[in-house]
Amino acid sequence: MTYLIELKDVNIDIKKKQILKEVNFKFEKGKIYGLLGPNGAGKTTLLKSILGVFKPTSGDILFNGHNIYRQPSMNIMKEIGSIIEFPGFYANLTLSENLALHMSYHRIKYRQEQIDKLLNFVGLSKQKDKLFSQTSLGMKQRMGIARSIANDPQLLLLDEPTNGLDPQGIKQVREMLIQEVELNDRTIIVSSHLLNEINLIADQLLFMNNGEIILTTENKEEMNLFEIQIVQSDEEKLEELQRLSGIEVIKSTPTYLEIITAMEEPELLGYINNILQIREIKCSNISLEDLYLYLLSESRSEEDVQYAIS
């Protein structure tokens, strides 16, 4: 399978602090990925590294197989749209003029009909002649989405795109993102600390804390948490277990494991019986909300990385 984005052993140090730690993940085309974690978890830094802003201290970031830092290309960057931090526009220009200026900056050939179509898509066609300074926060966020898709990118990076919006505005943004994937087969990575909101749109969830991806899982309402007592195992067998698809080992010692998976007990045992000798196994259902809180409390690192840039 060809992945749109691949992160390989990505580490980022800023001001002598390690902000991202050994991040590995592959993003498929045509999916929405929810990047979840508290403020300071490293979500924004991760998005900016994909955007070409923060060069990894070590590791590689590939876009369609091309290393974006070792083989930099403007053509690659044109395939990425983004809203990271508050979308900036010219206050004294109209919404239509702002989009036209943005497209000119990026040397995108356009007609007024294309701008009108973008504004219509984000629900701003009736406000196209309104000055940006006269718009509400919700309109500004929708303008940010219009600008991010103006160059018809393959990838959208959205950092807290519903910040400050009322429930109706949040619903509208959510519907726009789902429509973008369905109509244009875009890949979207959207970060948030609001689990319930991301849960409504994401195909896959990535939980982050302290600069690490601490769990990746398909988006399901409930998962199973297995607590397993095992006959003492070696590191090689534990590594083999961690490579199995469909399960996530969130805690391991030579004699004890905690595993998160959507599998039921018989299916899980079929996976791991050939690797480990089990003494006792206990299964309990866990909601995504409880899982999220549990992961934060059990996060592997205690280092404080609360920086404005992350």
C-alpha positions in Angstrom: 0.0 0.0 0.0 1.2 3.5 -0.8 0.7 5.9 2.1 0.2 9.6 1.7 2.3 10.5 4.8 4.8 8.4 6.6 6.5 9.5 9.8 9.6 7.4 10.6 11.3 7.7 14.0 10.6 11.5 14.1 12.2 13.4 17.0 12.0 17.2 17.3 14.0 19.2 19.8 13.2 22.9 20.3 15.1 25.1 22.8 16.9 22.0 24.1 13.6 20.3 24.9 12.4 17.2 23.2 8.9 18.0 21.9 8.3 14.9 19.7 9.7 11.5 20.6 10.2 8.6 18.2 6.9 9.3 16.4 6.0 6.6 13.8 2.8 6.5 11.8 1.5 6.0 8.3 -1.5 7.9 7.0 -3.6 6.4 4.3 -5.4 8.3 1.6 -9.0 9.3 1.9 -9.4 9.0 5.6 -10.0 11.4 8.5 -7.5 11.1 11.4 -8.2 12.5 14.8 -5.2 13.7 16.7 -6.1 13.8 20.4 -4.3 15.0 23.4 -4.1 17.7 26.1 -2.6 21.1 25.5 1.2 20.7 25.2 1.0 17.1 24.0 2.8 17.9 20.7 -0.1 17.9 18.3 0.6 21.3 16.7 4.3 20.5 16.5 3.5 17.3 14.7 1.2 19.1 12.2 3.9 21.8 11.6 6.5 19.2 11.0 4.4 17.7 8.2 3.8 21.2 6.8 7.5 21.7 6.5 7.9 24.2 9.4 9.8 22.2 12.0 12.6 20.0 10.6 13.0 16.8 12.6 16.1 16.6 14.7 16.2 13.0 13.6 13.9 10.8 11.5 12.1 11.2 8.2 8.8 12.6 7.0 7.6 11.3 3.6 4.8 12.7 1.4 3.9 10.2 -1.4 7.2 8.6 -0.9 9.2 11.9 -1.1 11.2 13.1 1.9 9.9 16.6 2.4 13.1 17.8 4.1 15.8 15.9 2.2 14.0 16.3 -1.1 12.2 19.7 -0.7 9.7 20.6 -3.4 7.2 23.4 -3.8 5.0 21.0 -5.8 4.7 18.8 -2.7 3.8 21.8 -0.4 1.1 22.8 -2.9 -0.6 19.5 -2.1 -1.1 20.4 1.5 -3.7 22.8 2.9 -3.8 23.9 6.5 -5.3 25.8 9.3 -2.8 26.0 12.1 -3.4 28.6 14.7 -5.8 31.4 13.9 -6.3 31.9 10.1 -4.8 35.2 9.1 -6.5 37.5 6.5 -6.5 41.1 5.5 -9.1 42.9 7.6 -9.7 45.7 5.1 -10.4 43.3 2.2 -13.6 41.5 1.4 -13.9 37.7 1.7 -13.8 37.3 -2.0 -10.8 39.6 -2.3 -8.9 37.7 0.4 -9.3 34.4 -1.4 -8.3 36.0 -4.7 -5.2 37.4 -3.1 -4.3 34.1 -1.5 -4.6 32.3 -4.8 -2.5 34.9 -6.6 0.2 34.5 -3.9 0.3 30.7 -4.6 0.2 31.2 -8.4 -3.1 29.4 -8.7 -4.9 30.2 -11.9 -8.5 31.0 -11.0 -11.7 32.6 -12.2 -14.2 34.4 -10.0 -16.5 31.4 -10.4 -14.0 29.3 -8.5 -13.9 31.8 -5.6 -17.7 31.9 -5.6 -17.8 28.1 -5.5 -15.4 28.0 -2.5 -17.4 30.6 -0.6 -20.6 28.7 -1.4 -19.1 25.5 -0.1 -18.3 26.9 3.3 -21.6 28.8 3.5 -20.3 32.3 2.9 -21.6 33.1 -0.6 -24.0 35.8 0.7 -21.2 37.4 2.6 -18.6 37.4 -0.2 -18.5 41.3 -0.3 -18.3 41.7 3.4 -15.0 43.0 4.9 -13.1 40.4 6.8 -13.0 42.7 9.8 -16.8 42.6 9.9 -17.1 38.8 10.1 -17.9 36.6 13.1 -15.5 34.0 14.5 -17.4 31.3 12.8 -17.1 33.0 9.5 -13.4 33.4 10.0 -13.0 29.7 10.7 -15.0 28.9 7.5 -12.8 31.3 5.5 -9.8 29.4 6.8 -11.3 26.1 5.5 -12.0 27.8 2.1 -8.4 29.0 1.9 -7.0 25.6 2.9 -8.8 23.8 0.0 -8.3 26.6 -2.6 -5.4 24.7 -4.3 -7.3 21.4 -4.3 -4.7 19.7 -1.9 -4.4 16.0 -1.2 -3.9 16.6 2.5 -5.6 19.0 5.0 -3.9 19.7 8.3 -6.4 21.3 10.7 -5.4 22.4 14.2 -8.4 22.9 16.5 -10.6 24.1 13.6 -13.7 24.5 15.8 -12.1 26.6 18.5 -14.5 29.3 19.7 -17.4 28.1 17.6 -21.0 27.7 18.8 -22.7 24.2 18.4 -24.2 25.1 15.1 -20.8 26.3 13.7 -19.1 23.1 15.0 -21.7 21.0 13.2 -21.2 22.9 10.0 -17.4 22.5 10.1 -17.9 18.8 10.8 -20.2 18.3 7.9 -17.8 20.2 5.6 -14.9 18.0 6.5 -16.8 14.8 6.0 -18.0 16.1 2.6 -14.4 16.9 1.6 -13.4 13.3 2.1 -16.4 11.9 0.3 -16.3 14.2 -2.7 -12.6 14.8 -3.2 -10.9 11.8 -1.5 -8.8 14.1 0.6 -6.8 13.0 3.7 -7.5 15.1 6.7 -5.6 15.2 10.0 -7.5 17.2 12.6 -6.2 17.9 16.1 -8.3 18.6 19.1 -8.5 18.1 22.8 -12.3 17.5 22.4 -12.8 13.7 22.2 -16.6 13.9 21.6 -16.2 16.2 18.6 -13.4 14.2 16.9 -15.3 11.0 17.6 -18.1 12.1 15.2 -15.8 12.5 12.2 -12.6 10.5 12.5 -11.9 7.1 11.0 -8.9 6.6 13.2 -7.8 8.1 16.5 -4.2 8.9 17.5 -3.8 9.7 21.2 -0.8 11.9 22.1 0.8 13.0 25.3 4.2 14.3 26.2 5.3 14.3 22.6 4.5 10.6 22.0 1.7 8.8 20.2 0.6 6.6 23.1 -2.2 4.7 21.2 -3.7 4.4 17.8 -7.1 2.8 17.3 -10.0 2.6 14.9 -12.8 4.9 16.0 -15.3 2.7 17.9 -17.6 3.6 20.7 -16.1 1.0 23.0 -12.9 -1.0 23.2 -11.9 -4.0 25.3 -9.2 -3.6 27.9 -7.4 -6.9 28.7 -5.3 -7.4 31.8 -3.2 -10.5 31.3 -0.9 -12.3 33.7 1.7 -14.3 31.8 4.5 -16.7 32.4 7.7 -14.6 32.4 8.4 -13.5 28.8 11.5 -12.0 27.1 11.8 -8.7 25.3 11.8 -10.4 21.9 8.3 -11.9 22.4 6.9 -8.7 23.7 8.2 -6.9 20.7 6.6 -9.5 18.4 3.3 -9.0 20.2 3.5 -5.2 19.8 3.8 -5.7 16.0 0.5 -7.5 15.7 -2.2 -5.5 13.9 -5.4 -4.8 15.7 -4.0 -4.7 19.2 -2.2 -2.1 21.2 0.0 -3.0 24.2 -0.3 0.0 26.6 1.6 -1.5 29.5 4.0 -4.4 29.7 6.3 -6.1 32.2 7.9 -9.6 31.9 4.8 -11.1 33.7 1.9 -8.6 33.1 0.3 -7.0 30.0 -2.5 -4.5 29.4 -3.9 -4.6 25.8 -6.5 -2.5 24.1 -8.3 -4.0 21.2 -11.7 -4.2 19.5 -11.3 -8.0 19.5 -13.3 -10.3 21.8 -11.4 -12.7 24.0 -11.5 -15.8 21.7 -10.1 -13.9 18.8 -7.4 -12.2 20.9 -6.3 -15.5 22.3 -6.0 -16.9 18.8 -3.5 -14.1 18.1 -1.3 -14.3 21.2 -1.4 -18.0 22.3 1.4 -18.8 20.0 3.6 -16.1 21.4 2.9 -16.1 25.2 1.9 -18.5 27.9 -1.1 -17.1 29.7 -1.8 -17.6 33.4 -4.9 -15.4 33.8 -6.9 -13.0 31.5 -9.4 -10.4 32.5 -11.5 -8.4 30.0 -13.5 -5.3 30.5 -15.3 -2.8 28.2 -14.0 0.7 28.2 -15.5 3.8 26.5 -13.3 6.0 24.4 -13.7 8.8 26.9 -12.5 6.6 29.8 -9.7 5.2 27.6 -8.5 8.7 26.8 -8.4 9.7 30.5 -6.8 6.4 31.4 -4.1 6.8 28.8 -3.3 10.3 30.1 -3.0 9.1 33.6 -0.8 6.2 32.6 1.3 8.0 30.1 4.8 6.6 29.9 6.6 10.0 30.3 6.5 12.4 33.1 8.5 15.1 31.4 6.8 18.5 31.2 6.6 19.8 27.6 4.0 22.6 28.1 5.2 25.0 25.4 3.2 27.4 23.4 4.7 26.0 20.2 3.3 22.5 21.0 
